[in-house]
Amino acid sequence: MKILVLGGDGYLGWPTAMNLTAHGHEVAVVDNYLRRNICREEDCEPLYEVPNLNSRVRQWKRQSGYKIQIFIGDLCQWDFMETVFRSFEPEAIVHYAEQPSAPYSMLNRNAATLTLKNNLDVTANVIFAVREFSPQAHIVKIGTMGEYGTPNIDIEEGWIDIEHKGRSQKFLYPRQASSLYHTTKIMDTDLLWFYVRMWDLRVTDLMQGPVYGIHTDETNDDPQLLPFFNYDELFGTVLNRFIVQAVADYPLTVFGKGGQTRGYLNIKDTLQCVRLSLEKSADPGELRIFNQLVETFSVNDLAQRVKDAGSGFGLNVQIKSVENPRKEAEDHYYNPAHTGLLELGLEPNYLSEEVLGKMIETVLRHKDNINRDAIFRGVKWA
Ligand code: USQ
């Protein structure tokens, strides 16, 4: 299949591109290096240097023999989007091209506006481009479990049947996000759902939980192929942060009570989920939603796991609750359904001592690069 990976430079975009080529697909990546530029501006560079897309594509070709096409530009610009679609003629699109950080979206007005504009403009342009140039193409959009928030009832997989005064209808499951970033993902879902109804688009919206991990089947321990790995407060996800904190002898930053529970997955499972969704497309006129997670943990559970794994490496990991910079429930019910991707064939990689150990080993190799000042800056959400 000819697959466009939008946001192909990112933590998930680049590993996805390699993985899809390794499974026989023809891939082009598109990026404007937005995340790299923000990380430079905010002084939160990744743990190790990541070569640019041209270098990574050359390295992957040397390693594997597979080619990847590259388009560098801003997908908010319609002319650029048009050029990409006309030249590549995709059969499917993986849409990761969003400002992905919740804390960054809450930093200040500029960051909020950038997040809103970028995320909605790119999603709208993808929709218009598919309609105009590739109307049969399947859009696989990365949404977030954060769209649902933490309701006091079970979270269904995208949809819920509501009975009201003796009548019933299926609706999108209620969404109430706790950051502006997550809110843009709700808006994306609404846009996609509207145009699915208007134009019979085929869309899969993947409600993903926080991802952790560094290695995938394609990285082969080659430092040139590793994903962009953040551990700072803005762009690092919690488990990746805790591993770096453990190595840096920095007490693990549990926000508030630490009872915040989310659905986690290994980066390898992100790649499986995206590929399985691509290989079994949604139907025309279908907005298919999967909850993309494999197991739930509280922040306290994760901290304890990292502490235990660290002791195997002689690390004396401390855990310290810090005042929560976010406005979120710290003690709540959380029970999301997540059977759809298992039914498509997902074989989960669960969090284990071995997985944590491999992450610690890799981070230890880059210990000297850790910038302790980037670990906690206390971006207040309210
Ligand atoms: N947390 C801590 N200490 C830290 C960092 C985070 O206790 O040092 C807590 C947060 O308060 C939150 C939980 O850990 O309760 C998860 O935080 P996170 O930073 O790993 O995840 P989040 O900001 O929600 O965003 C990440 C990705 C985002 C994705 C989302 C899925 O950056 O792109 O959409 O995970 S979800 O969390 O399910 O909405």
Boltz pocket constraint, residues with backbone or C-beta under 6 A from the ligand:
constraints:
  - pocket:
      binder: B
      contacts: [[A, 100], [A, 101], [A, 102], [A, 103], [A, 143], [A, 144], [A, 145], [A, 146], [A, 147], [A, 182], [A, 208], [A, 209], [A, 210], [A, 211], [A, 233], [A, 234], [A, 235], [A, 236], [A, 237], [A, 238], [A, 239], [A, 241], [A, 253], [A, 254], [A, 255], [A, 256], [A, 258], [A, 260], [A, 261], [A, 262], [A, 263], [A, 299], [A, 326], [A, 328], [A, 375]]
      max_distance: 6.0
